[in-house]
Amino acid sequence: MTPILSTLQPDFAKVFDRIVDARRESDSEVAGQVADILQTVKLRGDAALSDYTQRFDGYTLADDGDWLITRERCEQAYHELAPDLRDALELAAARIRAYHEAQLPENRDYVDAAGVRLGAIWRPVDAAGLYVPGGRAAYPSSLLMNAIPARVAGVERLVVVTPTPKGQSNPMVLAAAHIAGVDEIWRVGGAQAVGALAYGTKRIRPVDVITGPGNAWVAEAKRQLYGVVGIDMVAGPSEILVIADGKNDPDWIAADLLSQAEHDPTSQSILITDDAGFARQVEDCIDLQITQLSTAKTARASWDAHGVMIVVNDLLAEAPALANRLAAEHVEIAVDDPEPYLKAIRHAGSIFLGRMTPEAVGDYVAGPNHVLPTGRRARFSSGLSVLDFMKRTSFLGLDAASFAAIGPAAATLAHAEGLPAHAKSVELRIK
C-alpha cells in the first residue's frame, strides 16, 4: 500500500525534500560504460557498431543492405498499415506540424537611434540525428515528435538511428518515417548509435544536433557528447504529477497515473489532492487496473517504488508551490477551473488543463511536443521545439556617423580592460 502523505504531518517538509531530491537516473557505472563505448566508436567506427549491434541486438550488419532501412520499405510499411492506424498517424503529424510551424522565429533587421544597423537571422542546422527507441517499446509518436519540428525548422538531412532487435523493425515507426520525410534510417541503437551520429563513421555522416529519448545509456551518451554536437536535453525516467480534487472519477486519475508508470520501473507518478478518501479510492483503482495491463510488471514496479500520494488542506493554496518544487515533466490539473493553477505553476514540462485533458492525448495527437524535460529540469529547460534545430546569427553594421557616435566608448572600455589591440582597432578608425 502506497503511504499517503499529508502536508499537516510534522515531518512533511523533510519527507517532501527527499522526494524532490531523489534521482532515478544513470549512475557512475553507466557513465563509465558509455565513455568506453563512445571511445570505441570514435576509434573503430563501423566495425564497432557492427560488434555492438551483434552483441546487444542479436543482428548482423554485414553489408549496406543490412545497415539501412530504405525509403521504399518505409513507404511500403505506410501503405500496409491498417487504415485506422494510418489515419491516426496522419492526424498526429498534421497537428504536430501546425503547432510547430507557429513556433518559427522571426528575423530582425533594424537601425537604432545611433544609426547602427542591428539584427539577427535564424537558420536551421544542416543535419539532425533522431534517436528512436526500439528496445522495451518502439514509438512511432516519438519519431513524429522529433522529425516534424526538424523539417519545419528547415533541416535538410534527417537521420534516424533505431535498434532492430534480431532484425525486426516496427512497421508503424517506418510508416511514421515515411510521413515525416526522413532521409536515412540506420539499424543501430544504444550509446554506440549516438556516438556514430556525433563522430561520424565511414557509412554514417555526422550530424549537428541529436534529439530523441532513449534508455539510461542513450541519455548518458548525449550528456557526454554535448559540445561535440548539440542535444535537445538529457532525458531521464518519465514523470507525471496529477493535481485533482475529490470530484474526479478515481478510475480516470488512476489510469492517468499508470500512463507514465508503465513506461519504466524508474518512472514516477504523483497525486496531489485535498481529499484523503479520494486518494484511497485512486489507489484501489490502481491496484485493480494494474492487473489488467500487459505492462503490469513494469507499472507495478514503478508505482510501488516511486508512487507518491499527497493530501493538502487547500488545493489551490498549496499544490502550485509543491508542483514548482517537483518541476515535473507532465502536470495534469483535474479541477473545474484550472486557470489559477496555470498562472501559479512556473516549472513544468507541459501542463494539461481540466478533467478531459489526459496526458496521453498530449503524447500523440494534441500538437505540443512530448519530448519534455525530466528530473526536475523543467526549472530551467523546455520541451523540444523548432528552436532546437535552429541557431541565431546576430549582425551589425556601422557607417561613419554611427561609428563616431559609439566608437570612442568602445575604445575607452577596451583600455579599461587592458586590451590595447582592441582599443587601437577602434581608434585608428576614429582618426
GIGI-V46025 format. One record per pair of residues at least 6 apart in sequence whose ideal C-beta (glycine too) atoms are under 6 Angstrom apart, sorted by the first residue. I is the first residue (numbers start at 1). J is the second residue. D is the distance in whole Angstrom. If there is no record, write none. Layout:
{{I J D} {I J D}}
//
This chain:
{{2 283 6} {2 307 5} {2 309 6} {4 279 5} {4 309 5} {4 311 6} {5 310 5} {6 311 5} {7 312 5} {7 318 6} {19 308 6} {20 325 5} {24 237 5} {24 266 4} {25 236 4} {26 216 4} {26 220 5} {30 216 5} {30 220 5} {31 220 6} {34 191 5} {34 217 6} {34 220 4} {34 221 5} {37 191 5} {37 192 5} {38 195 4} {40 48 5} {41 48 5} {41 192 5} {41 195 4} {41 196 6} {42 199 5} {45 201 4} {45 202 6} {46 201 5} {46 202 5} {46 203 5} {49 188 5} {49 192 6} {49 196 6} {50 61 5} {52 192 4} {53 59 5} {53 61 5} {53 188 6} {54 60 6} {56 190 6} {57 163 5} {57 165 5} {58 166 5} {59 166 6} {59 167 5} {61 67 5} {67 187 6} {69 185 4} {74 174 4} {74 177 5} {74 178 4} {75 178 5} {77 171 4} {77 174 4} {77 175 5} {78 175 4} {78 178 4} {81 175 5} {89 176 6} {89 179 6} {91 365 6} {92 144 6} {92 364 5} {92 365 5} {93 144 5} {93 179 5} {95 365 6} {95 367 4} {96 144 6} {96 148 5} {96 367 6} {97 148 5} {99 367 3} {99 368 6} {100 149 5} {100 152 5} {100 386 5} {101 152 5} {103 385 5} {103 386 5} {104 386 6} {105 122 5} {107 121 5} {107 122 6} {108 119 5} {108 120 5} {109 119 4} {111 117 5} {114 402 5} {114 405 4} {114 406 6} {115 401 5} {115 402 4} {116 398 6} {116 402 5} {117 397 4} {118 396 5} {119 395 5} {120 392 5} {120 394 5} {121 393 5} {122 390 5} {122 392 5} {124 153 5} {124 154 4} {124 155 5} {124 389 6} {124 390 5} {125 208 4} {125 209 5} {125 389 6} {126 208 6} {127 157 4} {127 207 4} {127 208 5} {128 150 5} {128 155 5} {128 158 6} {128 207 6} {128 209 5} {128 389 6} {129 159 5} {129 197 4} {129 207 4} {129 210 4} {130 146 4} {130 147 6} {130 160 5} {130 211 6} {130 212 5} {131 161 6} {131 212 3} {131 214 5} {131 218 6} {132 142 6} {132 143 5} {132 160 6} {132 162 4} {133 139 6} {133 214 6} {134 162 5} {134 163 4} {134 189 6} {135 163 6} {138 170 4} {138 173 5} {140 172 4} {140 173 5} {140 176 4} {141 364 5} {143 173 6} {143 176 4} {143 177 6} {144 176 5} {144 180 6} {145 369 5} {145 370 5} {145 371 6} {146 211 5} {146 212 5} {147 158 6} {147 180 4} {147 182 6} {148 180 5} {149 386 5} {150 158 6} {150 389 5} {151 181 6} {152 386 5} {153 386 4} {153 389 4} {153 390 5} {155 389 5} {157 183 5} {158 182 5} {158 183 5} {159 184 5} {159 207 6} {160 182 5} {160 185 5} {161 186 5} {161 188 5} {161 193 4} {162 189 6} {163 189 3} {164 187 5} {177 185 6} {190 217 6} {191 217 4} {191 221 4} {194 218 6} {194 221 4} {194 222 6} {196 204 5} {197 207 5} {197 210 5} {198 225 4} {198 228 5} {198 229 5} {200 206 3} {209 230 4} {209 389 6} {210 229 5} {210 231 5} {211 232 4} {213 235 5} {219 234 5} {219 235 5} {222 231 5} {222 234 6} {223 234 5} {232 384 5} {232 388 5} {233 373 6} {233 381 6} {235 374 6} {236 374 4} {236 375 4} {237 264 5} {237 266 4} {237 267 5} {238 260 5} {238 263 4} {238 267 4} {239 268 5} {239 328 5} {239 329 4} {239 374 6} {240 260 4} {240 269 5} {240 330 4} {240 359 6} {241 270 5} {241 323 6} {241 326 6} {241 328 4} {241 331 5} {242 253 6} {242 256 5} {242 271 5} {242 332 4} {243 272 5} {243 319 5} {243 333 5} {244 253 5} {244 273 5} {244 334 4} {245 274 6} {245 315 6} {245 335 5} {246 275 3} {246 278 4} {248 334 5} {250 281 4} {250 282 5} {250 285 5} {251 285 5} {253 282 5} {254 282 5} {254 285 4} {254 286 4} {254 289 6} {256 332 6} {256 358 5} {257 269 4} {258 289 6} {258 299 5} {259 359 6} {259 360 5} {260 267 5} {260 269 5} {261 267 5} {261 269 5} {261 299 4} {261 302 4} {261 303 5} {262 295 4} {262 298 6} {262 299 4} {265 298 6} {265 301 4} {265 302 5} {267 302 5} {268 306 4} {269 307 5} {270 308 4} {271 309 5} {272 310 5} {272 319 5} {273 279 5} {274 312 5} {274 315 4} {276 311 5} {279 309 5} {279 311 6} {290 296 5} {290 299 5} {290 300 5} {293 299 6} {312 318 4} {316 340 6} {320 341 6} {320 344 4} {320 345 5} {323 331 6} {323 345 5} {324 346 6} {324 347 5} {327 347 4} {327 376 4} {327 378 4} {327 379 5} {329 349 4} {329 372 5} {329 374 5} {330 350 6} {330 359 5} {331 348 4} {331 351 5} {332 352 4} {332 359 6} {333 341 5} {333 353 6} {334 355 5} {338 353 4} {338 354 5} {347 378 5} {347 379 5} {348 378 5} {349 372 3} {349 373 5} {349 378 5} {349 383 6} {350 368 6} {350 372 6} {352 359 6} {362 370 6} {363 370 5} {369 383 5} {369 384 4} {371 384 4} {372 383 4} {373 381 4} {407 426 5} {407 430 6} {410 426 5} {411 423 5} {411 426 4} {411 427 5} {414 422 4} {414 423 4} {415 423 5}}
//
